[in-house]
Amino acid sequence: MDILEGHNKFYVNDAQGNQVAEIVYVPTGDNLSIIEHTDVDPSLKGQGVGKQLVAKVVEKMRGENRKIIPLCPFAKHEFDTTREYDDIRA
């Protein structure tokens, strides 16, 4: 499964090119970003797609030296349960 990057988001398309998962973040200020929304189609449930999307945002924000505010409930849960994200959480 390929995770693609768009404008302030990462997403996954199905074989027909329809978007079936996404995570949207909003850069704010010089070194903050807010994870605003995560959505994964039920057909992908249980495959860890949401976790992979959060990890992509974390990787990108680390590269940009930004901290993350996980407003989205799913992303917040991931940050609460993944100690490796403690360093990047605002």
Secondary structure, 3 states (H helix, E strand, C coil): CCCEEECCEEEEECCCCCEEEEEEEEEECCCEEEEEEEEECHHHCCCCHHHHHHHHHHHHHHHCCCEEEECCHHHHHHHHHCHHHHHHEC
